[in-house]
Amino acid sequence: MLDRFDNRKFQFHFWYVIVALILLLLIQDWWQANRTTEIIPYNRFVEYLEDGRVARVVVGRDYITGYFREPQDGKIRFMTPRVDPDVARELQRYDVEYIGQPDTSWIRQLLSWVVWIVLFFVIWAFFFRRFVERQGMGGLMQIGRSKAKVYMEKNTGVTFADVAGVEEAKQELQELVEFLKNPKDYGRLGARIPKGVLLVGPPGTGKTLLAKAVAGEAGVPFFSITGSEFVELFVGVGAARVRDLFEQARKHAPCIIFIDELDALGRARTAFPAMGGHDEREQTLNQLLAEMDGFDPSEGIVVLAATNRPEILDPALLRAGRFDRQVLVDRPDKRGREAILRVHVKRIRLAPDVDLEKIAAMTTGFSGADLANLVNEAALLATRRRAEAVSMEDFTRAFERIVAGLEKKNRVLNPREREIVAYHEMGHALVALALPGVEPVHKVSIVPRGIGALGYTIQRPTEDRYLMTREELLNKITVVLGGRAAEKLVFDHLSTGAADDLVKATDIARAMVTRYGMDEKLGSIAYDAERNLFLQPQPGARPIEKSYSEETAREIDLAIRRIVDRCFERALAILERNRSQLERGAKRLLEVETLEEEELKALARELAAEHSALDAAS
């Protein structure tokens, strides 16, 4: 109500200014005319003509205006109504004073002014509205209005049946659905529904889709707005939009308010606004906090919000009474990925050989959006080759394109580089095949992909893993360094092709030493803070201050080097023991450019047989 009053008051003031300007122009014109112009009878005008006092005359339809040669009583202009010349001559014969009466009215005079002023204002208002709409301000009188879009049940078109892979989150939100369907009966035992529910999870896991599904299941209006839409050019606009949004929600209760990307609005406030603060955003956040405190949950209003950066939210948002409940919408496990794939493949035609369980197994770490993209890429690949249905090969090629990048068939390597890349990739594959508990190798190729990959080795996990032992991490580092070890063994030199491998190996070794306490000398102490679960470190972010001495930092560096060096020596020993398989596999790779899973399984059986023979001999 206060917001509407402020807008109406602003509108009244705006029209007062316009009317005042028009009156000022009229008064100024009238005063200027009276100060310099003499209104005279027509017969005096004739006398002035006969005496030669008139310098210039303008004859109009109703008036004759002109200028004197010399000022008469301080006046430089004159004006007289126009009279018929025949009537004027007859009246002059009898020495009668006469004046003219123009055939006009004050209404016509007024309209001659008002029409031009109104036309000017209409043109100005049109161009100003186009400007503010292009700037995203929603019109001069709509600056404080909320941009939230109201979705009814028929418009969302999403229910819990359309959301897969997040069963725990759906169970948490089912309680909200029951409350929204019957808010009065739900609180009969004195319990109250949470005022706000915060959906937390990595990008692409279905937080927005889940919020729409809650509205679709409950059949209530769905107000959707992103956090960045609250903050605009003018200070105070964001707070006004928050008030307007909650006012609209109260009119349509029971309903759902969904704020996407809450971190754009709810970033933690700073003690020193001059050091990176934002007054407009903080005013908007304060208004949101006040509104969430001010409404009664029994009204049937539920606030849902989504973010992938919960660590930067203001603590006042997360306290009890505001966002009471936090629901984790994490990346799906294997069973969840299979359920998500079943939802997305409904709109495409599948070939009989497609096994969704295998696709779910090889897409570890994929979010719901990633799986939707995988299905779409596979459908596009099948369409390009004009197939009748999407086959398993299309899904495999789509997976490789997403993980490794687009094939660069026009990137031609010279024979020496192709040989180095072949031995490098076979080094990865052989070490992976020789070590126990390592993810099986799915494909090895020397076809360049992506920005800088001259070849690739794809390992496909058989199950989701949440814990890894020290031995498994060491095996992983050994596999990563297998390519570099193969180059050292065969060519007795090192190339730049292992740069990314060194980064991965060093990161794993550093985590083992500083986070997992897996170095015997340094002991079970965490020297590095836990990294964010949802985001990678941001470019330009301030580094975390070290909480240990320079001597300890030196010991950490030495421990990381020891781990990497030992794993490299281990990979080198494995390849020396299987030199013949390395040579044979590299030559085969140079011939066909890609080794599929069946050939790699045969090579693995050959390695196992040789190891069994060596063990028996020893």
C-alpha positions as CSV (number, residue, x, y, z in Angstrom):
1,M,0.0,0.0,0.0
2,L,2.8,2.4,0.9
3,D,4.5,1.6,-2.4
4,R,1.4,2.5,-4.4
5,F,1.0,5.7,-2.5
6,D,4.6,6.7,-3.2
7,N,4.1,6.1,-7.0
8,R,0.8,8.1,-7.1
9,K,2.5,10.9,-5.2
10,F,5.4,10.9,-7.7
11,Q,2.9,11.0,-10.6
12,F,1.0,14.0,-9.1
13,H,4.3,15.9,-8.6
14,F,5.3,15.2,-12.2
15,W,2.0,16.7,-13.6
16,Y,2.3,19.7,-11.3
17,V,5.7,20.5,-12.9
18,I,4.3,20.2,-16.4
19,V,1.3,22.5,-15.7
20,A,3.6,25.0,-14.0
21,L,5.9,25.1,-17.0
22,I,2.9,25.7,-19.4
23,L,1.5,28.5,-17.3
24,L,5.0,30.1,-17.0
25,L,5.3,30.1,-20.8
26,L,1.9,31.7,-21.3
27,I,2.4,34.4,-18.7
28,Q,5.8,35.3,-20.1
29,D,4.4,35.6,-23.6
30,W,1.5,37.7,-22.4
31,W,3.8,40.0,-20.4
32,Q,6.2,40.5,-23.3
33,A,3.4,41.3,-25.7
34,N,1.8,43.9,-23.4
35,R,5.0,45.6,-22.6
36,T,6.1,46.3,-26.2
37,T,2.8,46.3,-28.1
38,E,0.1,49.0,-28.4
39,I,-3.4,47.9,-29.3
40,I,-5.0,50.8,-31.4
41,P,-8.3,51.4,-33.2
42,Y,-8.3,50.9,-37.0
43,N,-8.9,54.6,-37.8
44,R,-5.7,55.6,-35.8
45,F,-3.9,52.9,-37.8
46,V,-5.0,54.8,-40.9
47,E,-3.8,58.1,-39.5
48,Y,-0.4,56.5,-38.7
49,L,-0.2,55.3,-42.3
50,E,-1.0,58.8,-43.6
51,D,1.6,60.4,-41.3
52,G,4.3,57.8,-42.4
53,R,4.9,56.5,-38.9
54,V,4.5,52.8,-39.9
55,A,7.6,50.9,-40.9
56,R,6.4,47.4,-41.5
57,V,3.0,45.7,-41.5
58,V,1.9,42.0,-41.3
59,V,-1.7,41.5,-42.5
60,G,-3.4,38.4,-40.9
61,R,-6.8,36.9,-41.2
62,D,-8.1,38.7,-38.1
63,Y,-5.4,41.1,-37.1
64,I,-3.0,43.6,-38.6
65,T,0.3,43.9,-36.7
66,G,3.3,46.1,-37.5
67,Y,6.2,48.1,-36.2
68,F,6.6,51.9,-35.8
69,R,9.4,53.8,-37.5
70,E,10.0,55.4,-34.1
71,P,8.6,54.3,-30.7
72,Q,5.2,55.8,-29.8
73,D,4.8,56.3,-26.1
74,G,7.5,53.6,-25.5
75,K,5.8,51.0,-27.7
76,I,7.6,49.6,-30.8
77,R,4.8,47.4,-32.1
78,F,1.1,47.9,-32.7
79,M,-1.8,45.6,-33.3
80,T,-5.3,46.4,-34.6
81,P,-8.2,44.3,-35.6
82,R,-8.7,44.0,-39.4
83,V,-11.7,45.9,-40.9
84,D,-13.4,45.6,-44.3
85,P,-11.9,48.5,-46.4
86,D,-15.3,49.6,-47.9
87,V,-16.8,49.9,-44.4
88,A,-13.7,51.8,-43.2
89,R,-14.0,54.4,-46.0
90,E,-17.7,55.0,-45.2
91,L,-17.1,55.4,-41.5
92,Q,-14.2,57.8,-42.1
93,R,-16.3,60.1,-44.1
94,Y,-18.5,60.8,-41.0
95,D,-15.5,61.1,-38.7
96,V,-16.5,58.1,-36.6
97,E,-14.0,56.1,-34.5
98,Y,-14.2,52.4,-35.3
99,I,-12.5,49.2,-34.3
100,G,-12.7,45.6,-35.7
101,Q,-14.0,42.5,-33.9
102,P,-12.1,39.4,-35.0
103,D,-14.3,36.3,-35.7
104,T,-12.6,34.1,-33.1
105,S,-12.9,32.8,-29.6
106,W,-10.6,32.3,-26.6
107,I,-11.2,28.5,-26.9
108,R,-9.6,28.5,-30.3
109,Q,-6.7,30.6,-29.0
110,L,-6.2,28.3,-26.1
111,L,-6.3,25.2,-28.3
112,S,-3.7,26.7,-30.7
113,W,-1.3,26.6,-27.7
114,V,-2.4,23.4,-26.0
115,V,-2.3,21.2,-29.1
116,W,1.3,21.9,-29.8
117,I,2.3,21.4,-26.1
118,V,0.4,18.1,-25.9
119,L,1.9,16.9,-29.2
120,F,5.4,17.7,-27.9
121,F,4.8,15.9,-24.6
122,V,3.4,12.8,-26.4
123,I,6.4,12.6,-28.7
124,W,8.8,13.1,-25.7
125,A,6.9,10.4,-23.6
126,F,7.1,7.9,-26.5
127,F,10.8,8.2,-27.0
128,F,11.5,8.3,-23.2
129,R,9.5,5.1,-22.8
130,R,11.4,3.4,-25.6
131,F,14.6,4.4,-23.9
132,V,13.8,3.2,-20.4
133,E,12.4,-0.1,-21.8
134,R,15.6,-0.7,-23.7
135,Q,17.6,0.0,-20.5
136,G,15.5,-2.6,-18.7
137,M,13.8,-0.1,-16.2
138,G,10.3,-1.1,-17.2
139,G,8.9,2.4,-17.8
140,L,9.0,5.7,-15.8
141,M,6.0,4.8,-13.6
142,Q,7.0,1.2,-13.3
143,I,10.5,1.5,-11.9
144,G,9.5,0.1,-8.5
145,R,7.3,-2.6,-9.8
146,S,8.4,-6.2,-9.5
147,K,9.5,-8.1,-12.7
148,A,8.4,-11.4,-11.3
149,K,6.6,-13.6,-13.8
150,V,3.6,-15.4,-12.4
151,Y,3.3,-19.1,-13.5
152,M,0.1,-20.9,-12.8
153,E,-0.1,-24.7,-12.7
154,K,-1.0,-25.0,-16.4
155,N,2.0,-22.8,-17.3
156,T,4.7,-24.6,-15.3
157,G,3.9,-27.9,-16.9
158,V,6.3,-29.6,-14.5
159,T,5.6,-32.2,-11.7
160,F,7.7,-34.5,-9.6
161,A,7.4,-37.1,-12.4
162,D,9.5,-34.9,-14.6
163,V,12.3,-34.6,-12.0
164,A,14.6,-37.6,-11.5
165,G,17.8,-38.3,-9.7
166,V,17.1,-36.2,-6.6
167,E,14.7,-38.4,-4.7
168,E,15.9,-37.1,-1.2
169,A,15.2,-33.5,-2.3
170,K,11.8,-34.5,-3.6
171,Q,10.9,-36.1,-0.3
172,E,11.9,-33.0,1.6
173,L,9.8,-30.8,-0.7
174,Q,6.8,-33.1,-0.7
175,E,6.0,-31.6,2.8
176,L,5.7,-28.2,1.2
177,V,3.3,-29.5,-1.4
178,E,1.0,-30.9,1.2
179,F,1.0,-27.7,3.1
180,L,0.2,-25.5,0.1
181,K,-2.7,-27.8,-0.9
182,N,-4.3,-27.4,2.6
183,P,-2.4,-24.9,4.8
184,K,-5.1,-24.8,7.6
185,D,-5.3,-28.5,8.1
186,Y,-1.6,-29.0,8.1
187,G,-1.0,-26.9,11.2
188,R,-3.7,-28.5,13.3
189,L,-1.1,-29.9,15.8
190,G,0.7,-26.6,16.2
191,A,3.5,-27.2,13.7
192,R,4.4,-24.4,11.2
193,I,5.8,-24.8,7.8
194,P,9.3,-23.4,7.1
195,K,9.1,-19.9,5.8
196,G,11.9,-20.4,3.4
197,V,13.7,-23.4,1.7
198,L,17.1,-22.9,0.2
199,L,18.0,-25.3,-2.6
200,V,21.8,-25.7,-2.6
201,G,23.8,-27.6,-5.2
202,P,26.2,-27.4,-8.1
203,P,25.1,-25.7,-11.4
204,G,22.9,-27.9,-13.6
205,T,21.5,-30.2,-10.9
206,G,17.9,-29.2,-11.4
207,K,17.2,-26.6,-8.6
208,T,15.0,-24.4,-10.8
209,L,13.2,-27.4,-12.2
210,L,12.5,-28.8,-8.7
211,A,11.0,-25.4,-7.6
212,K,8.6,-25.4,-10.6
213,A,7.7,-29.0,-9.9
214,V,6.6,-28.0,-6.3
215,A,4.3,-25.4,-7.8
216,G,3.0,-27.8,-10.4
217,E,2.3,-30.5,-7.8
218,A,0.6,-28.0,-5.5
219,G,-1.3,-26.2,-8.2
220,V,-0.5,-22.7,-6.8
221,P,0.8,-19.5,-8.5
222,F,4.6,-19.5,-9.0
223,F,6.4,-16.2,-8.8
224,S,9.8,-16.5,-10.3
225,I,12.6,-13.9,-10.3
226,T,16.4,-13.9,-10.3
227,G,18.4,-12.1,-7.7
228,S,20.0,-9.8,-10.2
229,E,16.7,-8.4,-11.4
230,F,16.2,-6.7,-8.0
231,V,19.2,-4.4,-8.4
232,E,18.8,-1.6,-10.9
233,L,20.3,1.8,-11.8
234,F,18.3,3.8,-9.2
235,V,19.0,3.5,-5.5
236,G,15.9,2.2,-3.7
237,V,14.4,0.4,-6.7
238,G,15.4,-3.1,-5.5
239,A,13.7,-2.6,-2.1
240,A,10.6,-1.3,-3.8
241,R,10.5,-4.4,-6.0
242,V,10.9,-6.7,-3.0
243,R,7.9,-5.0,-1.3
244,D,5.8,-5.2,-4.5
245,L,6.7,-8.9,-5.0
246,F,5.5,-9.9,-1.5
247,E,2.4,-7.7,-1.9
248,Q,1.5,-9.6,-5.1
249,A,2.2,-12.9,-3.3
250,R,-0.2,-12.0,-0.5
251,K,-2.9,-11.3,-3.0
252,H,-2.4,-14.8,-4.7
253,A,-1.8,-16.8,-1.5
254,P,-1.2,-19.7,-1.2
255,C,1.7,-19.4,-3.6
256,I,5.4,-19.9,-4.1
257,I,8.0,-17.2,-4.4
258,F,11.2,-18.5,-6.2
259,I,14.4,-16.4,-6.1
260,D,17.0,-17.9,-8.5
261,E,20.7,-17.2,-8.0
262,L,20.1,-15.8,-4.5
263,D,23.9,-15.1,-4.1
264,A,23.5,-12.1,-6.5
265,L,21.2,-10.5,-3.9
266,G,22.2,-12.1,-0.6
267,R,25.9,-11.7,-0.6
268,A,27.3,-11.2,2.9
269,R,27.3,-7.5,3.9
270,T,30.6,-5.9,4.7
271,A,31.6,-3.7,7.7
272,F,33.2,-1.2,5.4
273,P,30.9,-0.3,2.4
274,A,33.7,1.7,0.8
275,M,35.8,-1.4,0.5
276,G,33.7,-3.3,-2.0
277,G,30.2,-2.7,-0.5
278,H,27.1,-1.9,-2.5
279,D,24.5,0.3,-0.9
280,E,21.7,-0.5,-3.3
281,R,22.2,-4.3,-3.0
282,E,22.4,-4.1,0.8
283,Q,19.2,-2.0,1.0
284,T,17.5,-4.7,-1.2
285,L,18.8,-7.4,1.1
286,N,17.6,-5.6,4.2
287,Q,14.2,-5.3,2.7
288,L,14.1,-9.0,1.8
289,L,15.1,-9.8,5.4
290,A,12.3,-7.6,6.8
291,E,9.7,-9.1,4.4
292,M,10.6,-12.6,5.4
293,D,10.2,-11.7,9.0
294,G,6.9,-9.9,8.4
295,F,4.7,-12.5,6.8
296,D,2.8,-15.2,8.5
297,P,3.5,-18.8,7.2
298,S,-0.2,-19.6,7.8
299,E,-1.0,-17.3,4.9
300,G,0.3,-20.0,2.5
301,I,3.4,-18.2,1.2
302,V,6.5,-20.3,0.8
303,V,9.8,-18.7,-0.3
304,L,12.1,-21.0,-2.3
305,A,15.6,-19.9,-3.3
306,A,18.4,-21.5,-5.2
307,T,22.2,-20.9,-5.1
308,N,25.4,-22.7,-5.9
309,R,27.5,-20.4,-3.7
310,P,26.0,-20.9,-0.1
311,E,29.3,-20.0,1.5
312,I,29.0,-16.3,0.5
313,L,25.4,-15.8,1.7
314,D,24.7,-13.4,4.5
315,P,24.3,-15.2,7.8
316,A,21.0,-13.3,8.5
317,L,19.4,-15.1,5.5
318,L,20.3,-18.5,6.9
319,R,19.1,-18.1,10.4
320,A,15.9,-19.8,11.7
321,G,12.8,-17.9,10.8
322,R,14.0,-17.0,7.3
323,F,15.5,-19.9,5.3
324,D,14.7,-22.5,7.9
325,R,15.6,-25.5,5.7
326,Q,18.4,-26.2,3.3
327,V,18.0,-28.9,0.8
328,L,21.0,-30.3,-1.0
329,V,20.5,-31.0,-4.7
330,D,23.7,-32.8,-5.5
331,R,25.0,-34.5,-8.6
332,P,23.1,-37.8,-9.1
333,D,24.6,-41.2,-8.4
334,K,24.5,-44.0,-11.0
335,R,20.9,-44.9,-10.3
336,G,19.9,-41.3,-10.4
337,R,21.7,-40.8,-13.7
338,E,19.9,-43.7,-15.2
339,A,16.5,-42.3,-14.1
340,I,17.4,-38.9,-15.6
341,L,18.4,-40.5,-18.8
342,R,15.0,-42.3,-19.0
343,V,13.3,-38.9,-18.7
344,H,15.3,-37.3,-21.4
345,V,15.3,-40.2,-23.9
346,K,11.5,-40.1,-24.0
347,R,11.6,-37.5,-26.8
348,I,14.1,-39.3,-29.1
349,R,13.9,-42.6,-30.9
350,L,16.3,-45.2,-29.5
351,A,18.0,-48.1,-31.2
352,P,17.7,-51.6,-29.6
353,D,21.4,-51.7,-28.7
354,V,21.2,-48.6,-26.3
355,D,21.9,-49.6,-22.7
356,L,21.1,-46.7,-20.4
357,E,22.8,-48.5,-17.5
358,K,26.1,-48.5,-19.3
359,I,25.7,-44.8,-20.2
360,A,24.9,-44.0,-16.6
361,A,28.0,-45.9,-15.5
362,M,30.4,-44.0,-17.8
363,T,29.0,-40.5,-17.0
364,T,30.2,-40.3,-13.4
365,G,30.1,-36.7,-12.1
366,F,27.6,-35.6,-14.8
367,S,24.8,-33.3,-13.6
368,G,21.2,-33.4,-14.9
369,A,22.0,-30.6,-17.4
370,D,25.1,-32.5,-18.6
371,L,23.0,-35.6,-19.2
372,A,20.4,-33.6,-21.1
373,N,23.2,-32.2,-23.2
374,L,24.6,-35.8,-23.8
375,V,21.2,-37.0,-25.1
376,N,20.9,-34.0,-27.3
377,E,24.4,-34.4,-28.8
378,A,23.8,-38.1,-29.4
379,A,20.5,-37.3,-31.2
380,L,22.3,-34.7,-33.3
381,L,25.1,-37.1,-34.3
382,A,22.5,-39.7,-35.4
383,T,20.6,-37.0,-37.4
384,R,23.8,-36.0,-39.2
385,R,24.4,-39.6,-40.4
386,R,20.7,-39.8,-41.3
387,A,20.1,-42.8,-39.1
388,E,16.6,-44.0,-38.2
389,A,17.3,-44.2,-34.5
390,V,20.0,-43.1,-31.9
391,S,22.4,-45.9,-31.3
392,M,24.9,-46.7,-28.5
393,E,27.7,-45.6,-30.7
394,D,26.1,-42.2,-31.0
395,F,26.1,-41.9,-27.2
396,T,29.7,-43.0,-27.0
397,R,30.8,-40.4,-29.6
398,A,28.7,-37.7,-27.8
399,F,30.4,-38.6,-24.5
400,E,33.8,-38.3,-26.0
401,R,33.0,-35.0,-27.6
402,I,31.8,-33.6,-24.3
403,V,34.7,-35.0,-22.2
404,A,37.6,-34.7,-24.7
405,G,36.4,-32.0,-27.1
406,L,35.7,-31.9,-30.8
407,E,37.9,-33.9,-33.1
408,K,40.5,-31.8,-35.0
409,K,40.8,-33.8,-38.2
410,N,42.5,-30.9,-39.9
411,R,45.3,-30.8,-37.3
412,V,48.0,-32.9,-39.1
413,L,50.9,-34.1,-37.0
414,N,54.3,-35.0,-38.4
415,P,55.3,-38.7,-38.2
416,R,57.7,-38.0,-35.2
417,E,55.0,-36.3,-33.2
418,R,52.4,-39.0,-34.0
419,E,54.9,-41.6,-32.7
420,I,55.5,-39.7,-29.5
421,V,51.8,-39.3,-28.9
422,A,51.1,-43.0,-29.6
423,Y,53.7,-44.1,-27.0
424,H,52.4,-41.5,-24.6
425,E,48.8,-42.7,-24.7
426,M,49.8,-46.4,-24.6
427,G,51.9,-45.6,-21.6
428,H,48.7,-44.4,-19.8
429,A,46.7,-47.4,-20.9
430,L,49.3,-50.1,-20.0
431,V,49.9,-48.7,-16.5
432,A,46.2,-48.5,-16.0
433,L,45.8,-52.1,-17.2
434,A,48.6,-53.4,-15.0
435,L,47.6,-51.8,-11.7
436,P,44.8,-53.3,-9.5
437,G,41.7,-51.3,-8.5
438,V,42.2,-48.7,-11.3
439,E,39.2,-47.6,-13.5
440,P,39.2,-49.7,-16.7
441,V,40.4,-48.1,-19.9
442,H,37.5,-47.6,-22.4
443,K,39.3,-46.1,-25.4
444,V,42.8,-44.9,-26.5
445,S,43.2,-42.5,-29.5
446,I,45.8,-40.3,-31.1
447,V,43.2,-38.2,-32.9
448,P,43.7,-34.6,-31.7
449,R,40.7,-33.2,-29.8
450,G,39.7,-29.9,-28.1
451,I,42.2,-27.0,-27.8
452,G,45.5,-28.7,-27.0
453,A,44.9,-32.5,-26.7
454,L,47.0,-34.4,-29.2
455,G,45.5,-37.7,-28.0
456,Y,43.4,-39.1,-25.1
457,T,42.9,-42.1,-23.0
458,I,39.4,-42.5,-21.6
459,Q,38.8,-44.5,-18.4
460,R,35.3,-45.5,-17.6
461,P,34.4,-46.1,-13.9
462,T,32.3,-49.1,-13.1
463,E,30.7,-47.6,-10.0
464,D,30.5,-44.3,-8.1
465,R,33.3,-43.8,-5.5
466,Y,33.0,-41.5,-2.5
467,L,36.2,-42.6,-0.6
468,M,39.7,-43.4,-1.9
469,T,42.6,-45.0,0.0
470,R,46.2,-43.9,-0.1
471,E,47.1,-46.8,-2.4
472,E,44.3,-45.9,-4.8
473,L,45.4,-42.3,-5.0
474,L,49.0,-43.4,-5.6
475,N,47.8,-45.7,-8.4
476,K,45.9,-42.8,-9.9
477,I,49.1,-40.6,-9.9
478,T,51.0,-43.5,-11.4
479,V,48.5,-43.8,-14.3
480,V,48.6,-40.1,-14.9
481,L,52.5,-40.2,-15.2
482,G,52.4,-43.3,-17.4
483,G,52.6,-41.2,-20.6
484,R,55.6,-39.2,-19.4
485,A,57.3,-42.5,-18.3
486,A,56.7,-44.0,-21.8
487,E,58.4,-41.1,-23.5
488,K,61.3,-41.3,-21.1
489,L,61.7,-45.1,-21.7
490,V,61.4,-45.2,-25.5
491,F,62.9,-41.9,-26.6
492,D,65.0,-41.0,-23.6
493,H,63.7,-37.4,-23.5
494,L,60.7,-35.5,-22.2
495,S,58.2,-33.4,-24.2
496,T,55.6,-30.7,-23.4
497,G,52.8,-33.2,-24.0
498,A,52.7,-34.2,-20.3
499,A,52.1,-30.7,-19.0
500,D,48.5,-31.3,-18.0
501,D,49.5,-34.7,-16.5
502,L,52.0,-33.0,-14.2
503,V,49.4,-30.6,-13.0
504,K,46.9,-33.4,-12.2
505,A,49.6,-35.5,-10.5
506,T,50.8,-32.5,-8.4
507,D,47.3,-31.6,-7.3
508,I,46.5,-35.1,-6.1
509,A,49.9,-35.4,-4.3
510,R,49.3,-32.0,-2.6
511,A,45.9,-33.0,-1.5
512,M,47.3,-36.2,0.0
513,V,49.9,-34.2,2.0
514,T,48.0,-31.1,3.0
515,R,44.4,-32.2,3.3
516,Y,44.3,-36.0,3.9
517,G,47.3,-36.4,6.2
518,M,48.8,-39.2,4.1
519,D,52.5,-38.4,4.5
520,E,54.3,-40.4,7.2
521,K,56.7,-37.6,8.1
522,L,54.2,-34.7,8.3
523,G,51.6,-36.8,10.1
524,S,47.9,-36.5,10.4
525,I,47.6,-32.8,10.2
526,A,45.5,-30.7,7.8
527,Y,47.6,-27.9,6.4
528,D,45.1,-26.7,3.8
529,A,41.5,-25.6,4.3
530,E,38.7,-27.6,2.7
531,R,37.9,-26.3,-0.8
532,N,34.5,-25.3,-1.9
533,L,32.3,-28.3,-2.8
534,F,30.4,-26.5,-5.6
535,L,32.8,-24.1,-7.3
536,Q,36.3,-24.1,-8.6
537,P,38.6,-21.4,-7.2
538,Q,37.7,-18.1,-8.9
539,P,40.3,-16.3,-11.0
540,G,41.8,-13.4,-9.1
541,A,40.6,-14.7,-5.8
542,R,42.7,-13.8,-2.7
543,P,44.9,-16.8,-1.7
544,I,44.4,-18.5,1.6
545,E,47.0,-17.4,4.1
546,K,49.3,-20.1,5.2
547,S,48.9,-21.2,8.8
548,Y,52.2,-23.0,9.1
549,S,55.9,-22.0,9.1
550,E,58.3,-21.8,6.2
551,E,60.1,-24.9,7.5
552,T,56.8,-26.9,7.3
553,A,56.1,-25.4,3.8
554,R,59.5,-26.8,2.8
555,E,58.6,-30.2,4.2
556,I,55.3,-30.1,2.3
557,D,57.1,-29.4,-1.0
558,L,59.6,-32.3,-0.3
559,A,56.8,-34.7,0.5
560,I,54.9,-33.8,-2.7
561,R,58.1,-34.3,-4.7
562,R,58.7,-37.7,-3.1
563,I,55.2,-38.9,-3.9
564,V,55.4,-37.8,-7.6
565,D,59.0,-39.1,-8.1
566,R,58.1,-42.5,-6.6
567,C,55.0,-42.9,-8.7
568,F,57.0,-41.9,-11.8
569,E,59.6,-44.5,-11.1
570,R,56.9,-47.1,-10.5
571,A,55.2,-46.3,-13.9
572,L,58.7,-46.6,-15.5
573,A,59.2,-50.0,-14.0
574,I,55.8,-51.3,-15.1
575,L,56.5,-50.2,-18.7
576,E,60.0,-51.7,-18.7
577,R,58.5,-55.0,-17.6
578,N,55.9,-54.8,-20.4
579,R,58.1,-53.2,-23.1
580,S,56.9,-55.6,-25.8
581,Q,53.2,-54.9,-25.2
582,L,54.0,-51.2,-25.2
583,E,55.8,-51.5,-28.6
584,R,53.0,-53.6,-30.1
585,G,50.2,-51.4,-28.8
586,A,51.9,-48.2,-30.0
587,K,52.4,-49.6,-33.5
588,R,48.8,-50.8,-33.7
589,L,47.7,-47.3,-32.5
590,L,49.7,-45.7,-35.3
591,E,47.9,-47.9,-37.8
592,V,44.3,-47.5,-36.7
593,E,44.6,-44.3,-34.6
594,T,42.0,-45.6,-32.1
595,L,41.9,-48.7,-29.9
596,E,38.5,-49.8,-28.8
597,E,37.5,-51.6,-25.6
598,E,37.7,-55.1,-27.0
599,E,41.3,-54.7,-28.1
600,L,42.2,-53.2,-24.8
601,K,40.5,-56.1,-23.0
602,A,42.6,-58.6,-25.0
603,L,45.8,-56.6,-24.1
604,A,44.7,-56.8,-20.4
605,R,44.3,-60.5,-20.6
606,E,47.7,-60.8,-22.2
607,L,49.3,-58.8,-19.4
608,A,47.5,-60.8,-16.7
609,A,48.8,-64.1,-18.3
610,E,52.4,-62.8,-18.4
611,H,52.2,-61.7,-14.8
612,S,50.8,-65.1,-13.7
613,A,53.7,-66.8,-15.5
614,L,56.3,-64.6,-13.9
615,D,54.7,-65.2,-10.4
616,A,54.7,-68.9,-11.0
617,A,58.3,-68.8,-12.1
618,S,59.4,-66.9,-9.1
